[in-house]
């Protein structure tokens, strides 16, 4: 169940990245200044590989490895890297809880939009600590559903956001894990942990239309589980999906969310 929901959310995030030219750069902006040419880097839950490819360009000729639980995502990532002509990159199926690498393999590890979906993020971070070299750096980034801003006010859209948070918690995740980054990294054994935050938003009609359509798509992927859990009826879910699309068409539509970021070093 946890993995299934994570893939639903990943699909939404990846789709948004594909139409937002700034998102890929913004996702790793806090981390890139700390990277150096020649580093070996691991990207955990790399998805379709767009962010991974950008990181590979930064650390070239260093090698970048992307891992993801889903073979379909790995296949997409390989195709994308080939299309971009990036040769210092490889991808493989793996779990962040059991990384198939020896101790002290990587100079840097990047994790984007994953910790919030994990039942035991501390376990994952300790596994990352294992594969990092002494002095290696970790960068993590998660959005915080507690900092979501939506306009104009819509009870239906608020209901959708509540569903997202409720569903994440039901599956053991934490929709507000970003504010705990420093705590989790410190507990995992990292030092000199530094946190920051950025805001991403949709502020033009093209963006809000796509956001509304993506929200409707997300509801469609959630519908069977939501009905089985007794949280809503099929009719209500259809009404919410329609409301999401209409919100996206509203001339005043705007949304924004805070993303929390943190970096830390291995002793």
C-alpha positions in Angstrom: 0.0 0.0 0.0 2.8 2.4 0.9 4.7 1.8 -2.3 1.5 2.1 -4.4 0.6 5.5 -2.9 4.2 6.7 -3.3 4.0 5.8 -7.0 0.7 7.7 -7.4 2.3 10.8 -5.8 5.5 10.4 -7.9 3.4 10.3 -11.1 1.8 13.7 -10.1 5.2 15.3 -9.2 6.9 14.0 -12.4 4.1 15.3 -14.5 4.4 18.7 -12.9 8.2 18.7 -13.4 7.7 18.0 -17.1 5.8 21.2 -17.8 7.6 23.5 -15.4 10.9 24.5 -16.9 12.2 25.9 -13.5 11.3 22.9 -11.3 14.3 20.7 -12.2 16.8 23.5 -11.4 14.9 24.6 -8.3 14.8 21.0 -6.9 18.5 20.9 -6.6 19.5 24.6 -6.4 20.3 24.3 -2.7 22.6 21.3 -3.3 24.5 22.2 -6.5 26.9 24.8 -5.0 28.2 22.0 -2.7 29.0 19.6 -5.5 32.3 19.4 -7.4 33.4 18.0 -10.7 34.5 14.4 -10.3 32.2 13.5 -7.4 30.4 10.1 -7.4 26.8 10.8 -6.6 23.7 8.7 -5.8 20.2 10.0 -6.5 17.6 8.0 -4.5 14.2 7.4 -6.0 15.3 9.1 -9.2 12.0 8.7 -11.0 12.2 9.5 -14.7 15.8 10.8 -14.3 15.4 14.4 -15.2 16.9 15.8 -12.0 19.5 13.0 -12.0 20.6 14.0 -15.5 21.1 17.6 -14.3 23.2 16.5 -11.4 25.3 14.3 -13.8 26.2 17.4 -15.8 27.4 19.2 -12.6 29.7 16.5 -11.3 31.0 15.2 -14.7 33.3 13.4 -15.2 32.2 11.9 -11.9 29.7 9.1 -12.1 26.0 9.4 -11.0 23.8 6.5 -10.1 20.0 6.7 -9.9 18.0 4.2 -8.0 14.2 3.7 -8.0 11.9 0.9 -6.8 10.0 0.8 -10.1 11.5 -0.8 -13.2 9.3 1.4 -15.4 10.8 4.6 -14.0 14.3 3.2 -14.4 13.6 2.4 -18.1 12.3 5.9 -18.6 15.4 7.4 -16.9 17.7 5.4 -19.2 15.9 6.6 -22.3 16.0 10.2 -21.1 19.7 10.1 -20.3 20.4 8.6 -23.7 18.4 11.3 -25.5 20.3 14.0 -23.6 23.6 12.4 -24.5 24.7 12.0 -20.9 27.2 9.1 -20.5 28.4 9.5 -16.9 25.1 8.1 -15.5 23.5 4.7 -14.7 20.3 3.5 -13.3 19.2 0.4 -11.3 16.2 -0.9 -9.4 16.9 -0.7 -5.6 15.3 0.1 -2.3 16.6 3.1 -0.3 16.4 0.8 2.8 18.8 -1.8 1.3 21.1 0.0 -1.1 23.2 -2.5 -3.2 26.5 -0.7 -2.7 29.5 -1.3 -0.5 30.2 1.0 2.5 31.7 4.4 1.7 30.9 4.3 -2.1 29.6 7.8 -2.8 30.8 11.4 -2.3 27.2 12.8 -2.3 23.6 11.6 -2.1 20.5 13.4 -3.1 16.9 12.6 -2.1 14.0 14.6 -3.5 10.4 14.3 -2.4 10.8 10.9 -0.8 11.2 11.1 2.9 7.6 12.3 3.4 6.3 9.0 2.0 8.5 6.7 4.1 7.3 4.9 7.2 10.8 4.9 8.6 12.8 7.8 7.1 15.5 7.5 9.8 16.3 3.9 8.7 16.7 5.2 5.1 19.0 8.0 6.2 21.2 5.7 8.2 21.5 3.4 5.1 22.6 6.5 3.2 25.1 7.3 5.8 26.5 3.8 5.3 27.2 4.3 1.6 28.6 7.8 1.9 32.4 8.3 2.2 33.7 10.1 5.3 33.2 13.8 4.6 30.5 13.0 2.1 27.4 15.2 1.8 23.7 14.5 1.7 20.9 16.8 0.4 17.2 16.2 1.1 14.1 18.1 -0.1 10.4 17.6 0.7 7.4 19.7 0.4 5.3 20.5 3.5 1.6 20.1 3.1 1.1 22.2 6.2 2.4 25.2 4.2 0.1 24.9 1.2 -1.6 28.1 0.0 -4.6 28.1 -2.3 -6.7 30.9 -3.9 -9.5 31.6 -4.4 -10.9 29.6 -1.4 -12.6 26.4 -2.4 -13.9 23.9 0.1 -13.6 21.2 -2.6 -9.9 22.0 -3.1 -9.3 22.0 0.6 -11.0 18.6 0.8 -8.6 17.3 -1.9 -5.6 18.6 0.1 -7.0 16.9 3.3 -7.3 13.7 1.3 -3.7 13.9 0.3 -2.5 14.4 3.9 -4.9 11.8 5.3 -3.9 9.2 2.7 -0.2 9.8 3.3 -0.6 9.4 7.1 -2.7 6.3 6.6 0.3 4.7 4.7 2.8 5.7 7.4 4.1 8.8 5.7 4.4 12.3 7.2 3.1 15.2 5.0 5.0 17.7 7.2 8.3 15.8 7.4 10.3 18.7 5.9 10.3 20.7 9.1 12.0 17.7 10.7 14.9 17.4 8.3 17.5 18.7 10.7 16.3 16.4 13.5 16.3 13.3 11.3 19.7 14.0 9.7 21.2 14.6 13.1 19.7 11.4 14.5 21.1 9.5 11.5 24.6 10.6 12.4 25.2 13.6 10.1 26.9 16.7 11.3 26.8 20.5 10.5 23.2 20.1 9.4 21.9 23.2 7.6 18.3 23.8 6.6 16.6 26.2 4.2 13.3 26.6 2.4 11.9 27.7 -1.0 8.5 28.3 -2.4 7.1 26.9 -5.6 3.9 28.2 -7.1 1.5 28.3 -10.0 0.6 31.8 -11.0 -0.5 31.8 -14.6 -3.4 30.2 -16.3 -1.4 27.6 -18.1 0.1 26.4 -14.8 -3.1 26.4 -12.8 -4.9 24.5 -15.6 -2.3 21.8 -15.5 -2.3 21.7 -11.7 -6.1 21.3 -11.6 -6.0 18.5 -14.2 -3.2 16.8 -12.3 -5.2 17.0 -9.1 -8.2 15.4 -10.9 -5.9 12.7 -12.2 -4.6 12.0 -8.7 -8.1 11.6 -7.4 -8.8 9.1 -10.1 -5.8 7.1 -9.0 -6.9 7.2 -5.4 -10.6 6.5 -5.9 -10.7 2.8 -5.2 -8.7 3.0 -2.0 -10.6 6.0 -0.7 -13.9 4.3 -1.3 -12.7 1.1 0.3 -11.7 3.0 3.4 -15.1 4.7 3.6 -13.6 8.2 3.3 -15.8 9.3 0.3 -18.2 8.0 -2.2 -17.6 7.6 -6.0 -19.9 10.5 -6.6 -18.1 12.8 -4.2 -14.7 11.9 -5.8 -16.1 12.7 -9.2 -17.4 16.0 -7.9 -14.0 16.8 -6.4 -12.2 16.0 -9.7 -14.6 18.3 -11.6 -14.0 21.0 -9.0 -10.2 20.7 -9.3 -10.5 21.2 -13.1 -12.8 24.2 -12.7 -10.4 25.7 -10.1 -7.6 25.4 -12.6 -9.6 27.4 -15.1 -10.4 30.2 -12.7 -8.8 33.5 -13.8 -7.7 34.2 -10.2 -6.4 30.7 -9.4 -3.1 30.6 -7.5 -1.3 28.0 -5.4 2.0 27.9 -3.5 3.8 25.4 -1.3 6.9 25.5 0.9 9.7 23.1 0.2 12.1 22.3 3.0 15.7 21.5 2.2 18.6 20.4 4.3 22.2 19.3 3.9 24.5 17.4 6.2 28.0 15.8 6.2 29.2 12.4 7.3 31.8 12.4 10.0 
